Amino acid sequence: MKLGRYELTSAENFTIFEFISNGPNGKIPKVIQFSSTRYENVFNLAFGDKHPETGELDDFAISNNKDTEKILATVAASVYAFSENHPGAWVYATGSTDARTRLYRIGLTKYLEEAESVFEILGQRYFEWEPFEKGKNYEAFAVKMKNSNLEV
Amino acid sequence: MKTLEAKEKKVPAIRIDKELNKYDNIVLFPEKLAKANEMLQKAGLPKKK
C-alpha cells in the first residue's frame, strides 16, 4: 500500500502538527493536535482547518478540496509519529460529526490489516470498548502502538 | 521484523518547526477535548475485553 500524504511539520514534542491541503479550493492549512485528556496516557486527537490570515481554527470546516484520502493518510502518519515519541500512549479519536466518525471508520477498515500490525485498535460502541471490527459502527476509536519488543 | 518494517514504512519524515512549540500548553480544540473527556468518563479507559 502506498498512500500519498502531505508533508508534516511538527513541534519538538510531536503533539502539534501542521500540513497544507492542496486542491481545487486552493491551499488550506490544517492543524493536528494530540491533547492530554483527564486520563493518564490517553490523548485526544483533533484536527481542523487553520484560517490562513487569522490563524483561527475550525474543526467543523468542510474544505471540499478533493483530498480526503490524502488528509486521512497524513493524519494517520501523525498518529505514527506521535506514538513513536510517546510510547504506551493511547490515542483517542472521534469525529466532530457522525459523518466524520464514519469517515475514520472507513479509513481504518480500508487499511486495517496494516494498521493492526503496528497498533492495537479498539472501537467504542454503546460506551463499551471492543476490538475494532470491520462493518461495525463505533462512537469513537482508540489506538496504541504495540510494543515492538513483543511484536518483532 | 514485520512490525518494525511496517512502522518504518509509515513513520514519515517530519520537519520540526520550533515555532509550533508555542502551542505546547494550549488546547487548540477545547470542544473536542471536552467531548473526549465526557465520552471517556462514560466508557472508561480503552482496554481489551
N, CA and C atoms of all chains as a GROMACS GRO file, in nm:
protein
  603
    1MET      N    1   0.085  -0.119   0.000
    1MET     CA    2   0.000   0.000   0.000
    1MET      C    3   0.089   0.124   0.000
    2LYS      N    4   0.064   0.213  -0.088
    2LYS     CA    5   0.140   0.338  -0.087
    2LYS      C    6   0.042   0.452  -0.102
    3LEU      N    7   0.020   0.521   0.008
    3LEU     CA    8  -0.076   0.631   0.007
    3LEU      C    9  -0.002   0.762  -0.004
    4GLY      N   10  -0.052   0.851  -0.084
    4GLY     CA   11   0.006   0.984  -0.086
    4GLY      C   12  -0.032   1.056   0.041
    5ARG      N   13   0.057   1.138   0.089
    5ARG     CA   14   0.023   1.218   0.207
    5ARG      C   15   0.100   1.349   0.199
    6TYR      N   16   0.054   1.444   0.277
    6TYR     CA   17   0.117   1.575   0.277
    6TYR      C   18   0.239   1.576   0.370
    7GLU      N   19   0.328   1.668   0.341
    7GLU     CA   20   0.445   1.684   0.428
    7GLU      C   21   0.400   1.743   0.561
    8LEU      N   22   0.449   1.683   0.668
    8LEU     CA   23   0.409   1.727   0.802
    8LEU      C   24   0.520   1.810   0.867
    9THR      N   25   0.475   1.910   0.940
    9THR     CA   26   0.566   1.988   1.024
    9THR      C   27   0.521   1.965   1.168
   10SER      N   28   0.615   1.955   1.260
   10SER     CA   29   0.576   1.923   1.398
   10SER      C   30   0.649   2.011   1.498
   11ALA      N   31   0.584   2.028   1.614
   11ALA     CA   32   0.655   2.085   1.729
   11ALA      C   33   0.754   1.980   1.779
   12GLU      N   34   0.846   2.023   1.864
   12GLU     CA   35   0.952   1.931   1.907
   12GLU      C   36   0.899   1.813   1.989
   13ASN      N   37   0.784   1.832   2.053
   13ASN     CA   38   0.733   1.721   2.136
   13ASN      C   39   0.631   1.634   2.061
   14PHE      N   40   0.614   1.657   1.933
   14PHE     CA   41   0.526   1.575   1.848
   14PHE      C   42   0.382   1.568   1.897
   15THR      N   43   0.332   1.679   1.952
   15THR     CA   44   0.190   1.683   1.988
   15THR      C   45   0.112   1.778   1.895
   16ILE      N   46   0.184   1.862   1.823
   16ILE     CA   47   0.120   1.954   1.728
   16ILE      C   48   0.182   1.934   1.591
   17PHE      N   49   0.096   1.921   1.492
   17PHE     CA   50   0.145   1.904   1.355
   17PHE      C   51   0.069   2.001   1.265
   18GLU      N   52   0.135   2.041   1.160
   18GLU     CA   53   0.068   2.121   1.058
   18GLU      C   54   0.098   2.063   0.921
   19PHE      N   55   0.004   2.078   0.831
   19PHE     CA   56   0.029   2.047   0.690
   19PHE      C   57  -0.064   2.133   0.606
   20ILE      N   58  -0.042   2.132   0.476
   20ILE     CA   59  -0.123   2.217   0.387
   20ILE      C   60  -0.193   2.129   0.285
   21SER      N   61  -0.325   2.131   0.290
   21SER     CA   62  -0.407   2.061   0.190
   21SER      C   63  -0.402   2.143   0.062
   22ASN      N   64  -0.383   2.072  -0.048
   22ASN     CA   65  -0.370   2.142  -0.176
   22ASN      C   66  -0.466   2.079  -0.277
   23GLY      N   67  -0.565   2.155  -0.320
   23GLY     CA   68  -0.664   2.100  -0.413
   23GLY      C   69  -0.735   2.210  -0.488
   24PRO      N   70  -0.851   2.174  -0.548
   24PRO     CA   71  -0.922   2.271  -0.631
   24PRO      C   72  -0.963   2.398  -0.557
   25ASN      N   73  -0.979   2.388  -0.425
   25ASN     CA   74  -1.016   2.508  -0.349
   25ASN      C   75  -0.894   2.580  -0.291
   26GLY      N   76  -0.779   2.543  -0.341
   26GLY     CA   77  -0.658   2.616  -0.301
   26GLY      C   78  -0.580   2.546  -0.191
   27LYS      N   79  -0.492   2.622  -0.129
   27LYS     CA   80  -0.407   2.568  -0.023
   27LYS      C   81  -0.471   2.600   0.111
   28ILE      N   82  -0.500   2.496   0.187
   28ILE     CA   83  -0.570   2.515   0.315
   28ILE      C   84  -0.484   2.458   0.428
   29PRO      N   85  -0.433   2.545   0.515
   29PRO     CA   86  -0.352   2.496   0.627
   29PRO      C   87  -0.438   2.414   0.725
   30LYS      N   88  -0.382   2.304   0.772
   30LYS     CA   89  -0.451   2.217   0.868
   30LYS      C   90  -0.363   2.199   0.991
   31VAL      N   91  -0.428   2.183   1.103
   31VAL     CA   92  -0.355   2.161   1.229
   31VAL      C   93  -0.406   2.032   1.293
   32ILE      N   94  -0.314   1.954   1.345
   32ILE     CA   95  -0.348   1.831   1.420
   32ILE      C   96  -0.292   1.848   1.560
   33GLN      N   97  -0.372   1.816   1.660
   33GLN     CA   98  -0.320   1.824   1.798
   33GLN      C   99  -0.355   1.697   1.876
   34PHE      N  100  -0.259   1.650   1.952
   34PHE     CA  101  -0.280   1.540   2.046
   34PHE      C  102  -0.278   1.603   2.186
   35SER      N  103  -0.395   1.608   2.251
   35SER     CA  104  -0.406   1.675   2.381
   35SER      C  105  -0.423   1.573   2.492
   36SER      N  106  -0.361   1.601   2.606
   36SER     CA  107  -0.382   1.514   2.723
   36SER      C  108  -0.529   1.521   2.764
   37THR      N  109  -0.586   1.407   2.792
   37THR     CA  110  -0.721   1.404   2.848
   37THR      C  111  -0.708   1.402   3.000
   38ARG      N  112  -0.822   1.389   3.068
   38ARG     CA  113  -0.817   1.378   3.215
   38ARG      C  114  -0.756   1.245   3.259
   39TYR      N  115  -0.736   1.157   3.163
   39TYR     CA  116  -0.693   1.021   3.197
   39TYR      C  117  -0.548   1.001   3.156
   40GLU      N  118  -0.474   0.942   3.245
   40GLU     CA  119  -0.331   0.927   3.224
   40GLU      C  120  -0.302   0.847   3.098
   41ASN      N  121  -0.214   0.900   3.017
   41ASN     CA  122  -0.167   0.832   2.896
   41ASN      C  123  -0.275   0.813   2.790
   42VAL      N  124  -0.381   0.891   2.796
   42VAL     CA  125  -0.483   0.890   2.691
   42VAL      C  126  -0.486   1.030   2.630
   43PHE      N  127  -0.462   1.037   2.501
   43PHE     CA  128  -0.453   1.166   2.431
   43PHE      C  129  -0.563   1.176   2.327
   44ASN      N  130  -0.622   1.293   2.321
   44ASN     CA  131  -0.728   1.313   2.223
   44ASN      C  132  -0.669   1.368   2.093
   45LEU      N  133  -0.709   1.304   1.984
   45LEU     CA  134  -0.666   1.350   1.852
   45LEU      C  135  -0.772   1.446   1.796
   46ALA      N  136  -0.730   1.565   1.759
   46ALA     CA  137  -0.823   1.659   1.696
   46ALA      C  138  -0.753   1.726   1.580
   47PHE      N  139  -0.827   1.753   1.476
   47PHE     CA  140  -0.766   1.832   1.370
   47PHE      C  141  -0.870   1.917   1.300
   48GLY      N  142  -0.823   2.022   1.239
   48GLY     CA  143  -0.914   2.113   1.171
   48GLY      C  144  -0.839   2.211   1.084
   49ASP      N  145  -0.915   2.299   1.022
   49ASP     CA  146  -0.857   2.400   0.933
   49ASP      C  147  -0.805   2.518   1.014
   50LYS      N  148  -0.699   2.575   0.964
   50LYS     CA  149  -0.645   2.696   1.025
   50LYS      C  150  -0.665   2.810   0.925
   51HIS      N  151  -0.734   2.913   0.967
   51HIS     CA  152  -0.757   3.025   0.876
   51HIS      C  153  -0.623   3.087   0.840
   52PRO      N  154  -0.595   3.098   0.710
   52PRO     CA  155  -0.460   3.145   0.670
   52PRO      C  156  -0.425   3.284   0.720
   53GLU      N  157  -0.526   3.370   0.743
   53GLU     CA  158  -0.494   3.506   0.786
   53GLU      C  159  -0.508   3.525   0.937
   54THR      N  160  -0.620   3.476   0.993
   54THR     CA  161  -0.644   3.500   1.136
   54THR      C  162  -0.581   3.392   1.224
   55GLY      N  163  -0.553   3.275   1.164
   55GLY     CA  164  -0.499   3.165   1.244
   55GLY      C  165  -0.608   3.093   1.323
   56GLU      N  166  -0.732   3.137   1.310
   56GLU     CA  167  -0.843   3.076   1.382
   56GLU      C  168  -0.863   2.931   1.336
   57LEU      N  169  -0.898   2.844   1.430
   57LEU     CA  170  -0.912   2.702   1.398
   57LEU      C  171  -1.058   2.663   1.387
   58ASP      N  172  -1.087   2.570   1.299
   58ASP     CA  173  -1.225   2.527   1.278
   58ASP      C  174  -1.226   2.377   1.250
   59ASP      N  175  -1.275   2.298   1.348
   59ASP     CA  176  -1.275   2.153   1.326
   59ASP      C  177  -1.406   2.105   1.263
   60PHE      N  178  -1.494   2.200   1.228
   60PHE     CA  179  -1.616   2.162   1.155
   60PHE      C  180  -1.606   2.200   1.007
   61ALA      N  181  -1.499   2.263   0.968
   61ALA     CA  182  -1.487   2.312   0.830
   61ALA      C  183  -1.492   2.196   0.731
   62ILE      N  184  -1.560   2.219   0.621
   62ILE     CA  185  -1.562   2.122   0.512
   62ILE      C  186  -1.494   2.191   0.393
   63SER      N  187  -1.370   2.153   0.367
   63SER     CA  188  -1.295   2.229   0.268
   63SER      C  189  -1.320   2.181   0.126
   64ASN      N  190  -1.377   2.061   0.108
   64ASN     CA  191  -1.407   2.009  -0.026
   64ASN      C  192  -1.288   2.022  -0.120
   65ASN      N  193  -1.172   1.985  -0.071
   65ASN     CA  194  -1.053   2.002  -0.153
   65ASN      C  195  -1.016   1.874  -0.227
   66LYS      N  196  -1.113   1.781  -0.229
   66LYS     CA  197  -1.099   1.656  -0.307
   66LYS      C  198  -0.974   1.576  -0.268
   67ASP      N  199  -0.938   1.582  -0.141
   67ASP     CA  200  -0.816   1.511  -0.100
   67ASP      C  201  -0.838   1.438   0.034
   68THR      N  202  -0.961   1.390   0.055
   68THR     CA  203  -0.994   1.328   0.183
   68THR      C  204  -0.898   1.214   0.218
   69GLU      N  205  -0.870   1.126   0.119
   69GLU     CA  206  -0.783   1.011   0.148
   69GLU      C  207  -0.642   1.057   0.185
   70LYS      N  208  -0.596   1.159   0.114
   70LYS     CA  209  -0.461   1.208   0.141
   70LYS      C  210  -0.454   1.272   0.280
   71ILE      N  211  -0.561   1.341   0.316
   71ILE     CA  212  -0.566   1.402   0.450
   71ILE      C  213  -0.568   1.293   0.557
   72LEU      N  214  -0.652   1.191   0.537
   72LEU     CA  215  -0.658   1.083   0.636
   72LEU      C  216  -0.522   1.013   0.648
   73ALA      N  217  -0.454   0.993   0.533
   73ALA     CA  218  -0.322   0.930   0.537
   73ALA      C  219  -0.222   1.018   0.611
   74THR      N  220  -0.237   1.148   0.597
   74THR     CA  221  -0.147   1.241   0.666
   74THR      C  222  -0.174   1.240   0.816
   75VAL      N  223  -0.303   1.238   0.853
   75VAL     CA  224  -0.338   1.231   0.996
   75VAL      C  225  -0.287   1.099   1.054
   76ALA      N  226  -0.303   0.990   0.976
   76ALA     CA  227  -0.254   0.860   1.023
   76ALA      C  228  -0.103   0.865   1.045
   77ALA      N  229  -0.033   0.931   0.955
   77ALA     CA  230   0.113   0.944   0.969
   77ALA      C  231   0.148   1.020   1.098
   78SER      N  232   0.066   1.120   1.131
   78SER     CA  233   0.092   1.195   1.255
   78SER      C  234   0.070   1.105   1.377
   79VAL      N  235  -0.026   1.013   1.367
   79VAL     CA  236  -0.050   0.919   1.478
   79VAL      C  237   0.072   0.829   1.496
   80TYR      N  238   0.130   0.785   1.385
   80TYR     CA  239   0.252   0.704   1.394
   80TYR      C  240   0.363   0.784   1.462
   81ALA      N  241   0.381   0.908   1.416
   81ALA     CA  242   0.491   0.989   1.469
   81ALA      C  243   0.469   1.019   1.618
   82PHE      N  244   0.346   1.055   1.652
   82PHE     CA  245   0.315   1.082   1.793
   82PHE      C  246   0.342   0.957   1.878
   83SER      N  247   0.291   0.844   1.831
   83SER     CA  248   0.301   0.720   1.910
   83SER      C  249   0.446   0.674   1.925
   84GLU      N  250   0.524   0.693   1.822
   84GLU     CA  251   0.667   0.658   1.830
   84GLU      C  252   0.736   0.738   1.941
   85ASN      N  253   0.688   0.860   1.959
   85ASN     CA  254   0.753   0.951   2.055
   85ASN      C  255   0.684   0.954   2.191
   86HIS      N  256   0.573   0.883   2.204
   86HIS     CA  257   0.501   0.874   2.332
   86HIS      C  258   0.463   0.728   2.355
   87PRO      N  259   0.563   0.646   2.385
   87PRO     CA  260   0.538   0.502   2.398
   87PRO      C  261   0.431   0.474   2.505
   88GLY      N  262   0.343   0.383   2.472
   88GLY     CA  263   0.240   0.343   2.568
   88GLY      C  264   0.117   0.432   2.567
   89ALA      N  265   0.119   0.538   2.488
   89ALA     CA  266   0.004   0.630   2.488
   89ALA      C  267  -0.110   0.575   2.403
   90TRP      N  268  -0.230   0.592   2.454
   90TRP     CA  269  -0.349   0.566   2.374
   90TRP      C  270  -0.387   0.694   2.301
   91VAL      N  271  -0.423   0.682   2.175
   91VAL     CA  272  -0.477   0.797   2.101
   91VAL      C  273  -0.626   0.773   2.084
   92TYR      N  274  -0.704   0.868   2.135
   92TYR     CA  275  -0.849   0.858   2.131
   92TYR      C  276  -0.899   0.949   2.018
   93ALA      N  277  -0.988   0.899   1.936
   93ALA     CA  278  -1.038   0.981   1.824
   93ALA      C  279  -1.186   0.960   1.804
   94THR      N  280  -1.254   1.071   1.790
   94THR     CA  281  -1.393   1.066   1.747
   94THR      C  282  -1.414   1.185   1.654
   95GLY      N  283  -1.503   1.173   1.558
   95GLY     CA  284  -1.522   1.281   1.464
   95GLY      C  285  -1.597   1.398   1.527
   96SER      N  286  -1.582   1.514   1.466
   96SER     CA  287  -1.658   1.630   1.516
   96SER      C  288  -1.804   1.617   1.475
   97THR      N  289  -1.832   1.528   1.380
   97THR     CA  290  -1.970   1.496   1.342
   97THR      C  291  -1.978   1.344   1.322
   98ASP      N  292  -2.100   1.293   1.316
   98ASP     CA  293  -2.116   1.148   1.290
   98ASP      C  294  -2.054   1.110   1.156
   99ALA      N  295  -2.068   1.200   1.059
   99ALA     CA  296  -2.014   1.170   0.925
   99ALA      C  297  -1.862   1.157   0.932
  100ARG      N  298  -1.799   1.243   1.012
  100ARG     CA  299  -1.652   1.235   1.024
  100ARG      C  300  -1.612   1.106   1.097
  101THR      N  301  -1.690   1.068   1.197
  101THR     CA  302  -1.658   0.944   1.269
  101THR      C  303  -1.667   0.826   1.172
  102ARG      N  304  -1.770   0.829   1.086
  102ARG     CA  305  -1.784   0.723   0.985
  102ARG      C  306  -1.664   0.723   0.891
  103LEU      N  307  -1.620   0.842   0.857
  103LEU     CA  308  -1.504   0.853   0.768
  103LEU      C  309  -1.380   0.788   0.831
  104TYR      N  310  -1.359   0.812   0.960
  104TYR     CA  311  -1.247   0.749   1.030
  104TYR      C  312  -1.261   0.596   1.023
  105ARG      N  313  -1.385   0.549   1.044
  105ARG     CA  314  -1.408   0.404   1.043
  105ARG      C  315  -1.375   0.347   0.905
  106ILE      N  316  -1.418   0.416   0.803
  106ILE     CA  317  -1.392   0.369   0.666
  106ILE      C  318  -1.241   0.364   0.640
  107GLY      N  319  -1.172   0.468   0.686
  107GLY     CA  320  -1.027   0.472   0.668
  107GLY      C  321  -0.959   0.358   0.741
  108LEU      N  322  -1.000   0.333   0.865
  108LEU     CA  323  -0.941   0.223   0.944
  108LEU      C  324  -0.971   0.089   0.878
  109THR      N  325  -1.094   0.074   0.830
  109THR     CA  326  -1.135  -0.053   0.768
  109THR      C  327  -1.052  -0.081   0.645
  110LYS      N  328  -1.029   0.023   0.567
  110LYS     CA  329  -0.958   0.006   0.441
  110LYS      C  330  -0.814  -0.045   0.461
  111TYR      N  331  -0.751   0.004   0.567
  111TYR     CA  332  -0.611  -0.032   0.588
  111TYR      C  333  -0.592  -0.108   0.719
  112LEU      N  334  -0.695  -0.184   0.755
  112LEU     CA  335  -0.696  -0.248   0.887
  112LEU      C  336  -0.579  -0.344   0.908
  113GLU      N  337  -0.554  -0.428   0.807
  113GLU     CA  338  -0.451  -0.529   0.826
  113GLU      C  339  -0.316  -0.465   0.856
  114GLU      N  340  -0.283  -0.364   0.779
  114GLU     CA  341  -0.154  -0.297   0.800
  114GLU      C  342  -0.153  -0.222   0.934
  115ALA      N  343  -0.264  -0.156   0.964
  115ALA     CA  344  -0.271  -0.080   1.091
  115ALA      C  345  -0.260  -0.175   1.210
  116GLU      N  346  -0.323  -0.292   1.199
  116GLU     CA  347  -0.322  -0.386   1.312
  116GLU      C  348  -0.184  -0.448   1.334
  117SER      N  349  -0.100  -0.444   1.232
  117SER     CA  350   0.034  -0.499   1.251
  117SER      C  351   0.118  -0.407   1.340
  118VAL      N  352   0.073  -0.285   1.356
  118VAL     CA  353   0.151  -0.187   1.434
  118VAL      C  354   0.076  -0.142   1.560
  119PHE      N  355  -0.057  -0.133   1.550
  119PHE     CA  356  -0.137  -0.077   1.660
  119PHE      C  357  -0.238  -0.177   1.716
  120GLU      N  358  -0.264  -0.161   1.845
  120GLU     CA  359  -0.387  -0.218   1.900
  120GLU      C  360  -0.497  -0.120   1.862
  121ILE      N  361  -0.610  -0.171   1.813
  121ILE     CA  362  -0.716  -0.082   1.768
  121ILE      C  363  -0.847  -0.124   1.835
  122LEU      N  364  -0.906  -0.032   1.908
  122LEU     CA  365  -1.032  -0.058   1.976
  122LEU      C  366  -1.140   0.035   1.924
  123GLY      N  367  -1.264  -0.012   1.928
  123GLY     CA  368  -1.377   0.072   1.894
  123GLY      C  369  -1.465   0.089   2.017
  124GLN      N  370  -1.522   0.207   2.030
  124GLN     CA  371  -1.614   0.232   2.142
  124GLN      C  372  -1.756   0.226   2.087
  125ARG      N  373  -1.834   0.137   2.146
  125ARG     CA  374  -1.969   0.112   2.095
  125ARG      C  375  -2.061   0.102   2.215
  126TYR      N  376  -2.165   0.182   2.216
  126TYR     CA  377  -2.256   0.188   2.332
  126TYR      C  378  -2.176   0.204   2.461
  127PHE      N  379  -2.073   0.289   2.452
  127PHE     CA  380  -1.988   0.321   2.567
  127PHE      C  381  -1.917   0.199   2.627
  128GLU      N  382  -1.888   0.103   2.541
  128GLU     CA  383  -1.805  -0.011   2.580
  128GLU      C  384  -1.691  -0.022   2.478
  129TRP      N  385  -1.575  -0.068   2.526
  129TRP     CA  386  -1.463  -0.089   2.434
  129TRP      C  387  -1.460  -0.232   2.383
  130GLU      N  388  -1.425  -0.247   2.256
  130GLU     CA  389  -1.410  -0.381   2.199
  130GLU      C  390  -1.307  -0.374   2.087
  131PRO      N  391  -1.246  -0.486   2.052
  131PRO     CA  392  -1.153  -0.483   1.939
  131PRO      C  393  -1.226  -0.436   1.813
  132PHE      N  394  -1.162  -0.349   1.739
  132PHE     CA  395  -1.224  -0.293   1.618
  132PHE      C  396  -1.253  -0.405   1.518
  133GLU      N  397  -1.373  -0.402   1.465
  133GLU     CA  398  -1.412  -0.499   1.361
  133GLU      C  399  -1.470  -0.426   1.242
  134LYS      N  400  -1.442  -0.480   1.126
  134LYS     CA  401  -1.500  -0.423   1.005
  134LYS      C  402  -1.651  -0.433   1.010
  135GLY      N  403  -1.718  -0.335   0.952
  135GLY     CA  404  -1.863  -0.342   0.936
  135GLY      C  405  -1.944  -0.298   1.057
  136LYS      N  406  -1.876  -0.259   1.164
  136LYS     CA  407  -1.949  -0.214   1.283
  136LYS      C  408  -1.936  -0.062   1.297
  137ASN      N  409  -2.043  -0.001   1.343
  137ASN     CA  410  -2.037   0.143   1.370
  137ASN      C  411  -1.982   0.166   1.510
  138TYR      N  412  -1.898   0.265   1.523
  138TYR     CA  413  -1.842   0.298   1.654
  138TYR      C  414  -1.861   0.447   1.683
  139GLU      N  415  -1.864   0.477   1.812
  139GLU     CA  416  -1.875   0.617   1.854
  139GLU      C  417  -1.737   0.684   1.857
  140ALA      N  418  -1.637   0.602   1.880
  140ALA     CA  419  -1.500   0.655   1.890
  140ALA      C  420  -1.402   0.539   1.872
  141PHE      N  421  -1.276   0.575   1.862
  141PHE     CA  422  -1.171   0.475   1.841
  141PHE      C  423  -1.054   0.506   1.934
  142ALA      N  424  -0.979   0.402   1.966
  142ALA     CA  425  -0.857   0.424   2.043
  142ALA      C  426  -0.749   0.333   1.985
  143VAL      N  427  -0.632   0.389   1.966
  143VAL     CA  428  -0.521   0.308   1.913
  143VAL      C  429  -0.398   0.328   2.000
  144LYS      N  430  -0.321   0.221   2.012
  144LYS     CA  431  -0.195   0.228   2.087
  144LYS      C  432  -0.091   0.147   2.012
  145MET      N  433   0.025   0.206   1.995
  145MET     CA  434   0.131   0.134   1.923
  145MET      C  435   0.173   0.012   2.004
  146LYS      N  436   0.182  -0.100   1.934
  146LYS     CA  437   0.223  -0.222   2.003
  146LYS      C  438   0.369  -0.209   2.045
  147ASN      N  439   0.402  -0.281   2.149
  147ASN     CA  440   0.539  -0.282   2.198
  147ASN      C  441   0.625  -0.361   2.100
  148SER      N  442   0.718  -0.291   2.034
  148SER     CA  443   0.795  -0.358   1.929
  148SER      C  444   0.876  -0.474   1.984
  149ASN      N  445   0.916  -0.468   2.112
  149ASN     CA  446   0.993  -0.578   2.169
  149ASN      C  447   0.912  -0.707   2.171
  150LEU      N  448   0.780  -0.692   2.183
  150LEU     CA  449   0.695  -0.811   2.189
  150LEU      C  450   0.650  -0.855   2.050
  151GLU      N  451   0.644  -0.762   1.959
  151GLU     CA  452   0.582  -0.791   1.832
  151GLU      C  453   0.680  -0.835   1.723
  152VAL      N  454   0.807  -0.805   1.739
  152VAL     CA  455   0.903  -0.837   1.632
  152VAL      C  456   0.926  -0.986   1.623
  153MET      N  457   1.054  -0.932   1.154
  153MET     CA  458   1.064  -0.786   1.162
  153MET      C  459   0.942  -0.716   1.105
  154LYS      N  460   0.832  -0.788   1.098
  154LYS     CA  461   0.715  -0.733   1.031
  154LYS      C  462   0.671  -0.599   1.091
  155THR      N  463   0.663  -0.596   1.225
  155THR     CA  464   0.612  -0.475   1.288
  155THR      C  465   0.705  -0.357   1.265
  156LEU      N  466   0.835  -0.381   1.284
  156LEU     CA  467   0.929  -0.270   1.266
  156LEU      C  468   0.927  -0.220   1.123
  157GLU      N  469   0.920  -0.315   1.028
  157GLU     CA  470   0.919  -0.273   0.888
  157GLU      C  471   0.796  -0.189   0.859
  158ALA      N  472   0.682  -0.233   0.913
  158ALA     CA  473   0.559  -0.157   0.891
  158ALA      C  474   0.572  -0.018   0.949
  159LYS      N  475   0.631  -0.010   1.069
  159LYS     CA  476   0.648   0.120   1.132
  159LYS      C  477   0.739   0.208   1.047
  160GLU      N  478   0.849   0.148   1.001
  160GLU     CA  479   0.944   0.228   0.923
  160GLU      C  480   0.879   0.283   0.798
  161LYS      N  481   0.792   0.202   0.739
  161LYS     CA  482   0.725   0.248   0.617
  161LYS      C  483   0.631   0.365   0.647
  162LYS      N  484   0.569   0.361   0.767
  162LYS     CA  485   0.463   0.457   0.795
  162LYS      C  486   0.511   0.586   0.857
  163VAL      N  487   0.616   0.578   0.939
  163VAL     CA  488   0.659   0.700   1.007
  163VAL      C  489   0.723   0.792   0.904
  164PRO      N  490   0.662   0.905   0.881
  164PRO     CA  491   0.709   0.992   0.775
  164PRO      C  492   0.826   1.079   0.820
  165ALA      N  493   0.896   1.131   0.723
  165ALA     CA  494   0.996   1.232   0.756
  165ALA      C  495   0.918   1.358   0.794
  166ILE      N  496   0.950   1.411   0.909
  166ILE     CA  497   0.875   1.526   0.959
  166ILE      C  498   0.972   1.640   0.988
  167ARG      N  499   0.936   1.756   0.941
  167ARG     CA  500   1.020   1.872   0.967
  167ARG      C  501   0.979   1.932   1.102
  168ILE      N  502   1.076   1.955   1.187
  168ILE     CA  503   1.046   2.017   1.317
  168ILE      C  504   1.044   2.169   1.299
  169ASP      N  505   0.939   2.229   1.349
  169ASP     CA  506   0.928   2.375   1.345
  169ASP      C  507   0.911   2.423   1.489
  170LYS      N  508   1.018   2.480   1.544
  170LYS     CA  509   1.014   2.523   1.684
  170LYS      C  510   0.905   2.628   1.710
  171GLU      N  511   0.864   2.695   1.605
  171GLU     CA  512   0.756   2.793   1.617
  171GLU      C  513   0.628   2.728   1.672
  172LEU      N  514   0.610   2.600   1.641
  172LEU     CA  515   0.490   2.530   1.687
  172LEU      C  516   0.495   2.497   1.836
  173ASN      N  517   0.614   2.507   1.896
  173ASN     CA  518   0.626   2.479   2.040
  173ASN      C  519   0.540   2.574   2.124
  174LYS      N  520   0.504   2.689   2.065
  174LYS     CA  521   0.425   2.787   2.140
  174LYS      C  522   0.287   2.732   2.178
  175TYR      N  523   0.245   2.626   2.108
  175TYR     CA  524   0.113   2.568   2.137
  175TYR      C  525   0.119   2.458   2.244
  176ASP      N  526   0.239   2.433   2.297
  176ASP     CA  527   0.259   2.318   2.388
  176ASP      C  528   0.153   2.307   2.497
  177ASN      N  529   0.123   2.418   2.561
  177ASN     CA  530   0.030   2.411   2.675
  177ASN      C  531  -0.105   2.474   2.642
  178ILE      N  532  -0.136   2.478   2.514
  178ILE     CA  533  -0.263   2.538   2.472
  178ILE      C  534  -0.350   2.430   2.407
  179VAL      N  535  -0.473   2.422   2.452
  179VAL     CA  536  -0.566   2.327   2.388
  179VAL      C  537  -0.631   2.400   2.271
  180LEU      N  538  -0.601   2.356   2.151
  180LEU     CA  539  -0.650   2.425   2.031
  180LEU      C  540  -0.793   2.386   1.996
  181PHE      N  541  -0.835   2.270   2.041
  181PHE     CA  542  -0.971   2.224   2.008
  181PHE      C  543  -1.043   2.187   2.139
  182PRO      N  544  -1.075   2.287   2.221
  182PRO     CA  545  -1.129   2.258   2.355
  182PRO      C  546  -1.261   2.182   2.353
  183GLU      N  547  -1.344   2.208   2.251
  183GLU     CA  548  -1.474   2.136   2.247
  183GLU      C  549  -1.453   1.988   2.221
  184LYS      N  550  -1.357   1.958   2.132
  184LYS     CA  551  -1.328   1.816   2.104
  184LYS      C  552  -1.272   1.747   2.227
  185LEU      N  553  -1.186   1.818   2.300
  185LEU     CA  554  -1.127   1.759   2.420
  185LEU      C  555  -1.235   1.737   2.526
  186ALA      N  556  -1.325   1.834   2.540
  186ALA     CA  557  -1.433   1.819   2.639
  186ALA      C  558  -1.521   1.699   2.603
  187LYS      N  559  -1.549   1.684   2.474
  187LYS     CA  560  -1.631   1.571   2.429
  187LYS      C  561  -1.558   1.438   2.458
  188ALA      N  562  -1.428   1.436   2.432
  188ALA     CA  563  -1.350   1.314   2.457
  188ALA      C  564  -1.352   1.280   2.606
  189ASN      N  565  -1.332   1.380   2.691
  189ASN     CA  566  -1.333   1.354   2.836
  189ASN      C  567  -1.469   1.301   2.881
  190GLU      N  568  -1.573   1.359   2.824
  190GLU     CA  569  -1.709   1.316   2.860
  190GLU      C  570  -1.733   1.171   2.816
  191MET      N  571  -1.690   1.140   2.694
  191MET     CA  572  -1.712   1.004   2.644
  191MET      C  573  -1.626   0.902   2.719
  192LEU      N  574  -1.505   0.943   2.754
  192LEU     CA  575  -1.417   0.853   2.829
  192LEU      C  576  -1.472   0.828   2.969
  193GLN      N  577  -1.535   0.931   3.024
  193GLN     CA  578  -1.594   0.915   3.157
  193GLN      C  579  -1.702   0.808   3.154
  194LYS      N  580  -1.779   0.806   3.045
  194LYS     CA  581  -1.887   0.707   3.033
  194LYS      C  582  -1.834   0.569   2.996
  195ALA      N  583  -1.737   0.565   2.908
  195ALA     CA  584  -1.691   0.436   2.855
  195ALA      C  585  -1.576   0.376   2.935
  196GLY      N  586  -1.510   0.459   3.014
  196GLY     CA  587  -1.391   0.412   3.083
  196GLY      C  588  -1.272   0.419   2.991
  197LEU      N  589  -1.158   0.379   3.043
  197LEU     CA  590  -1.035   0.386   2.965
  197LEU      C  591  -1.034   0.275   2.860
  198PRO      N  592  -0.966   0.302   2.748
  198PRO     CA  593  -0.956   0.197   2.646
  198PRO      C  594  -0.890   0.072   2.704
  199LYS      N  595  -0.953  -0.038   2.684
  199LYS     CA  596  -0.894  -0.165   2.729
  199LYS      C  597  -0.957  -0.278   2.651
  200LYS      N  598  -0.881  -0.384   2.636
  200LYS     CA  599  -0.936  -0.501   2.568
  200LYS      C  600  -1.030  -0.572   2.663
  201LYS      N  601  -1.136  -0.630   2.607
  201LYS     CA  602  -1.229  -0.705   2.692
  201LYS      C  603  -1.166  -0.834   2.737
   0.00000   0.00000   0.00000
